[in-house]
Amino acid sequence: MSACRVMGASPTPRPLDAKSLRAPRVWASPVTQSVDQAIAGFSPALPLAIALSGGADSVALLVACAAKWPGQVMAVHINHGLQAAATLFEDHCRALCEQLNVPLQVRKVDASKQAGQSPEDAARQARYMAFSALAPEKYSDIAIKSIAIAQHADDQVETLLLALSRGAGLAGMSAMPAHWERDGLDYHRPLLAVAGADIRAWLAKRGVPFVEDPTNQDEQFTRNRIRARLMPALRSAFPQFLDTFARSASHAAQGQQLLDEVAAQDVELVARSADGLPRIKALQALSRPRQANALRYWLKQNFRCVPSTAQLSELLVQVADCTTRGHHIHIKVGNGFVQRSSDVLTWYNP
């Protein structure tokens, strides 16, 4: 594997609950912006932590936010330890933060995947655990309130295409929200409406160096194949595709929000009053699509568990067949199991 390179910026690009329904996730406006426009419209609760990888996007985000809120911004670098270049990334982040006079927290995480878990999901969950630990962190005697992540408009389209390649539903086609809450922290993607090429041009104009991740060129990863092969073709055939694809993602997000609102009502309807567990007989009274929607929502909200299409289909079959006391339900769902307990369904992770 080739070592990562520190580069001068080039203009050439290369989980829901009732509370979240009251304050729903916010998706970016499907119209591309400049870096300066995006930062001007970004108003997080301060102090703010920037997720800093050392790549062009997170470097631009840190530089812009540190200039806008001097003394109110810190950086956090997550070292996954997954590639030989990890130390070089960390060293570059330390040098940049020292130059900007921005405090830096470096967190080393274990991104080992569990059985049935993708490497990407394992790394993402490890990052969230590290970010969650920032909630009680004190900066200028005030706990960190917000975290900003530097995904941009190209990343949004790649995420949508990746979801489509996997047969995703509305949740997947919604791609990435611009704002959401998790574990007491506000998360933001302020550059989600900015093209990747514009970010690098912004850095080049200011002479700010960044690190080039060698794994971005490895086409064994589906996202990298999308970036290398599909994105240039789309840009040539449909010059406005960043805007139009983002608009489609926004429409999907609105549809998913409506499904979540219906699911929340149905979960409350079928819940056993003592503990909120879904009653099998009450589930059977719903149509099959509403059963699927309610069960998917219940699993995600309570256990951060997302069933596969096959797992959910099998669960629906078992719920439909559960007409006698002796009917047994025990199905692998996510990283745990759904099972029958008397007249309700439960989920556990052994």
DRENTIKE-276681 format. One record per residue (C-alpha): x, y, z; residue number from 1; residue in three letters. Coordinates in nm, 2 decimals, decimal comma, always signed. Example, Ala and Ser with C-alpha at 12.3 -4.5 7.8 and 13.67 -1.06 7.14 Angstrom:
BEGIN
LUMTOR	+1,23	-0,45	+0,78	1	ALA
LUMTOR	+1,37	-0,11	+0,71	2	SER
//
This chain:
BEGIN
LUMTOR	+0,00	+0,00	+0,00	1	MET
LUMTOR	+0,14	+0,34	-0,09	2	SER
LUMTOR	+0,20	+0,59	+0,18	3	ALA
LUMTOR	-0,04	+0,88	+0,20	4	CYS
LUMTOR	+0,08	+1,21	+0,06	5	ARG
LUMTOR	+0,06	+1,56	+0,21	6	VAL
LUMTOR	-0,06	+1,78	-0,07	7	MET
LUMTOR	-0,12	+2,14	-0,14	8	GLY
LUMTOR	-0,49	+2,18	-0,23	9	ALA
LUMTOR	-0,56	+2,15	-0,60	10	SER
LUMTOR	-0,85	+2,29	-0,79	11	PRO
LUMTOR	-0,89	+1,95	-0,97	12	THR
LUMTOR	-1,11	+1,71	-0,77	13	PRO
LUMTOR	-1,03	+1,37	-0,75	14	ARG
LUMTOR	-3,07	+0,60	+1,50	15	PRO
LUMTOR	-3,51	+0,75	+1,56	16	LEU
LUMTOR	-3,71	+0,80	+1,86	17	ASP
LUMTOR	-4,00	+1,02	+1,98	18	ALA
LUMTOR	-3,76	+1,30	+2,05	19	LYS
LUMTOR	-3,62	+1,28	+1,70	20	SER
LUMTOR	-3,97	+1,31	+1,56	21	LEU
LUMTOR	-4,03	+1,63	+1,76	22	ARG
LUMTOR	-3,69	+1,76	+1,63	23	ALA
LUMTOR	-3,65	+1,57	+1,30	24	PRO
LUMTOR	-3,33	+1,52	+1,11	25	ARG
LUMTOR	-3,26	+1,80	+0,87	26	VAL
LUMTOR	-3,14	+1,74	+0,52	27	TRP
LUMTOR	-2,94	+1,99	+0,32	28	ALA
LUMTOR	-3,09	+2,22	+0,07	29	SER
LUMTOR	-3,05	+2,05	-0,27	30	PRO
LUMTOR	-2,86	+2,34	-0,42	31	VAL
LUMTOR	-2,48	+2,36	-0,43	32	THR
LUMTOR	-2,31	+2,63	-0,24	33	GLN
LUMTOR	-1,96	+2,77	-0,20	34	SER
LUMTOR	-1,75	+2,70	+0,11	35	VAL
LUMTOR	-1,80	+3,05	+0,23	36	ASP
LUMTOR	-2,17	+3,04	+0,18	37	GLN
LUMTOR	-2,20	+2,71	+0,36	38	ALA
LUMTOR	-2,00	+2,84	+0,66	39	ILE
LUMTOR	-2,19	+3,17	+0,67	40	ALA
LUMTOR	-2,51	+2,98	+0,71	41	GLY
LUMTOR	-2,38	+2,73	+0,97	42	PHE
LUMTOR	-2,49	+2,82	+1,33	43	SER
LUMTOR	-2,41	+2,53	+1,57	44	PRO
LUMTOR	-2,43	+2,54	+1,94	45	ALA
LUMTOR	-2,08	+2,62	+2,07	46	LEU
LUMTOR	-1,82	+2,50	+2,17	47	PRO
LUMTOR	-1,78	+2,30	+1,84	48	LEU
LUMTOR	-1,57	+1,99	+1,77	49	ALA
LUMTOR	-1,45	+1,92	+1,42	50	ILE
LUMTOR	-1,40	+1,56	+1,31	51	ALA
LUMTOR	-1,06	+1,60	+1,15	52	LEU
LUMTOR	-0,91	+1,32	+0,94	53	SER
LUMTOR	-0,64	+1,53	+0,77	54	GLY
LUMTOR	-0,80	+1,50	+0,43	55	GLY
LUMTOR	-0,90	+1,80	+0,22	56	ALA
LUMTOR	-1,27	+1,82	+0,33	57	ASP
LUMTOR	-1,21	+1,81	+0,71	58	SER
LUMTOR	-0,91	+2,04	+0,68	59	VAL
LUMTOR	-1,12	+2,30	+0,50	60	ALA
LUMTOR	-1,40	+2,27	+0,76	61	LEU
LUMTOR	-1,16	+2,32	+1,05	62	LEU
LUMTOR	-0,98	+2,62	+0,89	63	VAL
LUMTOR	-1,31	+2,79	+0,81	64	ALA
LUMTOR	-1,47	+2,72	+1,15	65	CYS
LUMTOR	-1,16	+2,82	+1,35	66	ALA
LUMTOR	-1,16	+3,15	+1,16	67	ALA
LUMTOR	-1,53	+3,21	+1,23	68	LYS
LUMTOR	-1,53	+3,11	+1,60	69	TRP
LUMTOR	-1,18	+3,17	+1,74	70	PRO
LUMTOR	-1,14	+3,01	+2,08	71	GLY
LUMTOR	-1,46	+2,81	+2,04	72	GLN
LUMTOR	-1,34	+2,53	+1,82	73	VAL
LUMTOR	-1,15	+2,21	+1,89	74	MET
LUMTOR	-1,06	+1,92	+1,67	75	ALA
LUMTOR	-1,09	+1,54	+1,73	76	VAL
LUMTOR	-0,89	+1,29	+1,52	77	HIS
LUMTOR	-1,00	+0,93	+1,52	78	ILE
LUMTOR	-0,72	+0,69	+1,46	79	ASN
LUMTOR	-0,88	+0,36	+1,35	80	HIS
LUMTOR	-0,54	+0,19	+1,31	81	GLY
LUMTOR	-0,66	+0,02	+0,99	82	LEU
LUMTOR	-0,38	+0,13	+0,76	83	GLN
LUMTOR	-0,01	+0,19	+0,77	84	ALA
LUMTOR	-0,06	+0,56	+0,69	85	ALA
LUMTOR	-0,26	+0,62	+1,01	86	ALA
LUMTOR	+0,04	+0,77	+1,19	87	THR
LUMTOR	+0,10	+1,01	+0,91	88	LEU
LUMTOR	-0,26	+1,13	+0,92	89	PHE
LUMTOR	-0,23	+1,19	+1,29	90	GLU
LUMTOR	+0,10	+1,37	+1,26	91	ASP
LUMTOR	-0,05	+1,61	+1,00	92	HIS
LUMTOR	-0,35	+1,68	+1,22	93	CYS
LUMTOR	-0,13	+1,77	+1,51	94	ARG
LUMTOR	+0,08	+2,00	+1,29	95	ALA
LUMTOR	-0,22	+2,17	+1,15	96	LEU
LUMTOR	-0,39	+2,23	+1,48	97	CYS
LUMTOR	-0,07	+2,36	+1,63	98	GLU
LUMTOR	-0,05	+2,61	+1,34	99	GLN
LUMTOR	-0,41	+2,72	+1,39	100	LEU
LUMTOR	-0,38	+2,72	+1,77	101	ASN
LUMTOR	-0,68	+2,48	+1,79	102	VAL
LUMTOR	-0,69	+2,21	+2,07	103	PRO
LUMTOR	-0,67	+1,86	+1,94	104	LEU
LUMTOR	-0,80	+1,53	+2,09	105	GLN
LUMTOR	-0,67	+1,21	+1,94	106	VAL
LUMTOR	-0,88	+0,90	+2,00	107	ARG
LUMTOR	-0,75	+0,55	+1,91	108	LYS
LUMTOR	-1,04	+0,31	+1,85	109	VAL
LUMTOR	-1,09	-0,06	+1,79	110	ASP
LUMTOR	-1,27	-0,08	+1,45	111	ALA
LUMTOR	-1,27	-0,46	+1,44	112	SER
LUMTOR	-1,59	-0,58	+1,28	113	LYS
LUMTOR	-1,83	-0,83	+1,43	114	GLN
LUMTOR	-1,97	-1,13	+1,25	115	ALA
LUMTOR	-2,21	-1,01	+0,98	116	GLY
LUMTOR	-2,09	-0,65	+1,01	117	GLN
LUMTOR	-1,92	-0,46	+0,73	118	SER
LUMTOR	-1,58	-0,29	+0,79	119	PRO
LUMTOR	-1,74	+0,05	+0,71	120	GLU
LUMTOR	-2,01	+0,00	+0,97	121	ASP
LUMTOR	-1,76	-0,12	+1,23	122	ALA
LUMTOR	-1,55	+0,19	+1,17	123	ALA
LUMTOR	-1,86	+0,42	+1,19	124	ARG
LUMTOR	-1,98	+0,27	+1,51	125	GLN
LUMTOR	-1,63	+0,30	+1,66	126	ALA
LUMTOR	-1,62	+0,67	+1,56	127	ARG
LUMTOR	-1,96	+0,74	+1,72	128	TYR
LUMTOR	-1,85	+0,58	+2,05	129	MET
LUMTOR	-1,54	+0,81	+2,04	130	ALA
LUMTOR	-1,75	+1,11	+1,96	131	PHE
LUMTOR	-2,00	+1,03	+2,23	132	SER
LUMTOR	-1,72	+1,05	+2,48	133	ALA
LUMTOR	-1,68	+1,42	+2,39	134	LEU
LUMTOR	-2,01	+1,51	+2,54	135	ALA
LUMTOR	-1,87	+1,56	+2,89	136	PRO
LUMTOR	-1,54	+1,70	+2,76	137	GLU
LUMTOR	-1,47	+2,05	+2,88	138	LYS
LUMTOR	-1,34	+2,32	+2,65	139	TYR
LUMTOR	-1,32	+2,67	+2,80	140	SER
LUMTOR	-1,51	+2,52	+3,10	141	ASP
LUMTOR	-1,81	+2,43	+2,88	142	ILE
LUMTOR	-1,90	+2,08	+2,76	143	ALA
LUMTOR	-1,88	+2,02	+2,38	144	ILE
LUMTOR	-2,22	+2,06	+2,23	145	LYS
LUMTOR	-2,18	+2,01	+1,86	146	SER
LUMTOR	-1,97	+1,80	+1,62	147	ILE
LUMTOR	-1,92	+1,89	+1,26	148	ALA
LUMTOR	-1,83	+1,63	+1,00	149	ILE
LUMTOR	-1,70	+1,73	+0,65	150	ALA
LUMTOR	-1,90	+1,52	+0,40	151	GLN
LUMTOR	-1,98	+1,72	+0,09	152	HIS
LUMTOR	-2,22	+1,71	-0,21	153	ALA
LUMTOR	-2,01	+1,45	-0,40	154	ASP
LUMTOR	-2,02	+1,23	-0,09	155	ASP
LUMTOR	-2,40	+1,27	-0,08	156	GLN
LUMTOR	-2,44	+1,15	-0,44	157	VAL
LUMTOR	-2,20	+0,86	-0,38	158	GLU
LUMTOR	-2,40	+0,76	-0,07	159	THR
LUMTOR	-2,73	+0,77	-0,28	160	LEU
LUMTOR	-2,57	+0,56	-0,56	161	LEU
LUMTOR	-2,43	+0,31	-0,30	162	LEU
LUMTOR	-2,77	+0,28	-0,14	163	ALA
LUMTOR	-2,94	+0,21	-0,48	164	LEU
LUMTOR	-2,67	-0,05	-0,56	165	SER
LUMTOR	-2,77	-0,23	-0,25	166	ARG
LUMTOR	-3,15	-0,22	-0,31	167	GLY
LUMTOR	-3,21	+0,03	-0,03	168	ALA
LUMTOR	-3,55	+0,17	+0,06	169	GLY
LUMTOR	-3,64	+0,53	+0,14	170	LEU
LUMTOR	-3,41	+0,54	+0,45	171	ALA
LUMTOR	-3,11	+0,46	+0,24	172	GLY
LUMTOR	-3,21	+0,68	-0,05	173	MET
LUMTOR	-3,24	+0,97	+0,19	174	SER
LUMTOR	-2,86	+0,96	+0,20	175	ALA
LUMTOR	-2,70	+1,18	+0,47	176	MET
LUMTOR	-2,88	+1,44	+0,69	177	PRO
LUMTOR	-2,73	+1,78	+0,74	178	ALA
LUMTOR	-2,82	+1,77	+1,11	179	HIS
LUMTOR	-2,91	+1,51	+1,36	180	TRP
LUMTOR	-2,89	+1,43	+1,73	181	GLU
LUMTOR	-2,72	+1,13	+1,90	182	ARG
LUMTOR	-2,61	+1,06	+2,26	183	ASP
LUMTOR	-2,67	+1,42	+2,37	184	GLY
LUMTOR	-2,47	+1,58	+2,09	185	LEU
LUMTOR	-2,58	+1,77	+1,78	186	ASP
LUMTOR	-2,41	+1,65	+1,47	187	TYR
LUMTOR	-2,38	+1,87	+1,16	188	HIS
LUMTOR	-2,26	+1,83	+0,80	189	ARG
LUMTOR	-2,23	+2,20	+0,70	190	PRO
LUMTOR	-2,05	+2,12	+0,37	191	LEU
LUMTOR	-2,31	+1,88	+0,24	192	LEU
LUMTOR	-2,42	+2,12	-0,04	193	ALA
LUMTOR	-2,06	+2,21	-0,14	194	VAL
LUMTOR	-1,90	+2,03	-0,44	195	ALA
LUMTOR	-1,57	+1,85	-0,36	196	GLY
LUMTOR	-1,39	+2,03	-0,63	197	ALA
LUMTOR	-1,49	+2,37	-0,48	198	ASP
LUMTOR	-1,35	+2,26	-0,14	199	ILE
LUMTOR	-1,01	+2,18	-0,29	200	ARG
LUMTOR	-1,01	+2,50	-0,49	201	ALA
LUMTOR	-1,08	+2,69	-0,17	202	TRP
LUMTOR	-0,78	+2,53	+0,00	203	LEU
LUMTOR	-0,56	+2,59	-0,30	204	ALA
LUMTOR	-0,64	+2,96	-0,29	205	LYS
LUMTOR	-0,53	+2,98	+0,07	206	ARG
LUMTOR	-0,23	+2,75	+0,03	207	GLY
LUMTOR	-0,35	+2,50	+0,29	208	VAL
LUMTOR	-0,20	+2,15	+0,27	209	PRO
LUMTOR	-0,39	+1,83	+0,33	210	PHE
LUMTOR	-0,33	+1,45	+0,33	211	VAL
LUMTOR	-0,43	+1,23	+0,04	212	GLU
LUMTOR	-0,57	+0,90	+0,16	213	ASP
LUMTOR	-0,42	+0,62	-0,05	214	PRO
LUMTOR	-0,72	+0,39	+0,01	215	THR
LUMTOR	-0,94	+0,63	-0,18	216	ASN
LUMTOR	-0,78	+0,49	-0,50	217	GLN
LUMTOR	-0,85	+0,13	-0,41	218	ASP
LUMTOR	-1,14	+0,02	-0,64	219	GLU
LUMTOR	-1,20	-0,30	-0,44	220	GLN
LUMTOR	-1,43	-0,08	-0,23	221	PHE
LUMTOR	-1,77	-0,01	-0,40	222	THR
LUMTOR	-1,77	+0,36	-0,30	223	ARG
LUMTOR	-1,43	+0,41	-0,47	224	ASN
LUMTOR	-1,56	+0,24	-0,79	225	ARG
LUMTOR	-1,85	+0,48	-0,79	226	ILE
LUMTOR	-1,62	+0,78	-0,74	227	ARG
LUMTOR	-1,38	+0,67	-1,01	228	ALA
LUMTOR	-1,62	+0,54	-1,27	229	ARG
LUMTOR	-1,97	+0,66	-1,23	230	LEU
LUMTOR	-1,92	+1,02	-1,10	231	MET
LUMTOR	-1,72	+1,14	-1,40	232	PRO
LUMTOR	-1,97	+0,98	-1,64	233	ALA
LUMTOR	-2,26	+1,15	-1,45	234	LEU
LUMTOR	-2,08	+1,48	-1,44	235	ARG
LUMTOR	-2,03	+1,46	-1,82	236	SER
LUMTOR	-2,39	+1,35	-1,90	237	ALA
LUMTOR	-2,57	+1,55	-1,64	238	PHE
LUMTOR	-2,38	+1,86	-1,53	239	PRO
LUMTOR	-2,64	+1,95	-1,27	240	GLN
LUMTOR	-2,65	+1,60	-1,12	241	PHE
LUMTOR	-2,52	+1,71	-0,77	242	LEU
LUMTOR	-2,83	+1,93	-0,73	243	ASP
LUMTOR	-3,08	+1,70	-0,89	244	THR
LUMTOR	-2,96	+1,38	-0,71	245	PHE
LUMTOR	-2,96	+1,58	-0,38	246	ALA
LUMTOR	-3,32	+1,68	-0,45	247	ARG
LUMTOR	-3,42	+1,32	-0,50	248	SER
LUMTOR	-3,25	+1,23	-0,17	249	ALA
LUMTOR	-3,45	+1,52	+0,00	250	SER
LUMTOR	-3,78	+1,38	-0,14	251	HIS
LUMTOR	-3,69	+1,04	-0,01	252	ALA
LUMTOR	-3,61	+1,18	+0,33	253	ALA
LUMTOR	-3,95	+1,35	+0,35	254	GLN
LUMTOR	-4,12	+1,02	+0,26	255	GLY
LUMTOR	-3,91	+0,84	+0,53	256	GLN
LUMTOR	-4,00	+1,10	+0,79	257	GLN
LUMTOR	-4,37	+1,03	+0,72	258	LEU
LUMTOR	-4,32	+0,66	+0,75	259	LEU
LUMTOR	-4,14	+0,72	+1,08	260	ASP
LUMTOR	-4,44	+0,92	+1,21	261	GLU
LUMTOR	-4,68	+0,64	+1,11	262	VAL
LUMTOR	-4,45	+0,38	+1,27	263	ALA
LUMTOR	-4,43	+0,57	+1,60	264	ALA
LUMTOR	-4,81	+0,57	+1,61	265	GLN
LUMTOR	-4,84	+0,20	+1,53	266	ASP
LUMTOR	-4,57	+0,10	+1,78	267	VAL
LUMTOR	-4,76	+0,29	+2,05	268	GLU
LUMTOR	-5,08	+0,12	+1,93	269	LEU
LUMTOR	-4,94	-0,24	+1,95	270	VAL
LUMTOR	-4,73	-0,19	+2,26	271	ALA
LUMTOR	-4,80	-0,37	+2,58	272	ARG
LUMTOR	-4,86	-0,11	+2,84	273	SER
LUMTOR	-4,63	-0,26	+3,11	274	ALA
LUMTOR	-4,31	-0,25	+2,90	275	ASP
LUMTOR	-4,38	-0,12	+2,55	276	GLY
LUMTOR	-4,31	-0,46	+2,38	277	LEU
LUMTOR	-4,51	-0,52	+2,06	278	PRO
LUMTOR	-4,81	-0,75	+2,11	279	ARG
LUMTOR	-4,82	-1,02	+1,84	280	ILE
LUMTOR	-5,20	-1,02	+1,81	281	LYS
LUMTOR	-5,21	-0,64	+1,77	282	ALA
LUMTOR	-4,93	-0,66	+1,50	283	LEU
LUMTOR	-5,14	-0,91	+1,31	284	GLN
LUMTOR	-5,42	-0,66	+1,29	285	ALA
LUMTOR	-5,20	-0,42	+1,09	286	LEU
LUMTOR	-5,14	-0,46	+0,72	287	SER
LUMTOR	-4,82	-0,63	+0,62	288	ARG
LUMTOR	-4,65	-0,31	+0,51	289	PRO
LUMTOR	-4,74	-0,14	+0,84	290	ARG
LUMTOR	-4,62	-0,44	+1,03	291	GLN
LUMTOR	-4,29	-0,41	+0,85	292	ALA
LUMTOR	-4,27	-0,04	+0,91	293	ASN
LUMTOR	-4,35	-0,07	+1,28	294	ALA
LUMTOR	-4,11	-0,35	+1,35	295	LEU
LUMTOR	-3,83	-0,19	+1,16	296	ARG
LUMTOR	-3,89	+0,13	+1,36	297	TYR
LUMTOR	-3,92	-0,05	+1,70	298	TRP
LUMTOR	-3,59	-0,23	+1,64	299	LEU
LUMTOR	-3,40	+0,08	+1,53	300	LYS
LUMTOR	-3,53	+0,31	+1,80	301	GLN
LUMTOR	-3,48	+0,07	+2,09	302	ASN
LUMTOR	-3,18	-0,14	+1,99	303	PHE
LUMTOR	-3,02	+0,05	+1,70	304	ARG
LUMTOR	-3,08	-0,27	+1,50	305	CYS
LUMTOR	-3,16	-0,26	+1,13	306	VAL
LUMTOR	-3,29	-0,59	+0,99	307	PRO
LUMTOR	-3,20	-0,70	+0,65	308	SER
LUMTOR	-3,48	-0,75	+0,39	309	THR
LUMTOR	-3,46	-1,12	+0,43	310	ALA
LUMTOR	-3,46	-1,11	+0,81	311	GLN
LUMTOR	-3,76	-0,88	+0,82	312	LEU
LUMTOR	-3,95	-1,09	+0,57	313	SER
LUMTOR	-3,90	-1,40	+0,77	314	GLU
LUMTOR	-4,01	-1,22	+1,09	315	LEU
LUMTOR	-4,33	-1,11	+0,92	316	LEU
LUMTOR	-4,40	-1,47	+0,81	317	VAL
LUMTOR	-4,35	-1,59	+1,17	318	GLN
LUMTOR	-4,57	-1,32	+1,31	319	VAL
LUMTOR	-4,85	-1,42	+1,06	320	ALA
LUMTOR	-4,81	-1,79	+1,15	321	ASP
LUMTOR	-4,82	-1,72	+1,53	322	CYS
LUMTOR	-5,17	-1,83	+1,60	323	THR
LUMTOR	-5,12	-2,09	+1,87	324	THR
LUMTOR	-4,96	-2,08	+2,22	325	ARG
LUMTOR	-4,69	-2,32	+2,12	326	GLY
LUMTOR	-4,57	-2,13	+1,81	327	HIS
LUMTOR	-4,20	-2,06	+1,85	328	HIS
LUMTOR	-4,03	-1,75	+1,72	329	ILE
LUMTOR	-3,65	-1,71	+1,74	330	HIS
LUMTOR	-3,50	-1,53	+1,44	331	ILE
LUMTOR	-3,15	-1,37	+1,38	332	LYS
LUMTOR	-3,21	-0,99	+1,33	333	VAL
LUMTOR	-2,91	-0,76	+1,31	334	GLY
LUMTOR	-2,65	-0,86	+1,57	335	ASN
LUMTOR	-2,91	-1,02	+1,80	336	GLY
LUMTOR	-3,23	-1,22	+1,79	337	PHE
LUMTOR	-3,61	-1,15	+1,80	338	VAL
LUMTOR	-3,80	-1,41	+1,99	339	GLN
LUMTOR	-4,15	-1,47	+2,12	340	ARG
LUMTOR	-4,21	-1,42	+2,49	341	SER
LUMTOR	-4,57	-1,51	+2,58	342	SER
LUMTOR	-4,79	-1,27	+2,37	343	ASP
LUMTOR	-4,51	-1,02	+2,28	344	VAL
LUMTOR	-4,19	-1,00	+2,08	345	LEU
LUMTOR	-3,86	-0,92	+2,24	346	THR
LUMTOR	-3,51	-0,86	+2,11	347	TRP
LUMTOR	-3,18	-0,96	+2,28	348	TYR
LUMTOR	-2,81	-0,96	+2,20	349	ASN
LUMTOR	-2,65	-1,27	+2,36	350	PRO
//
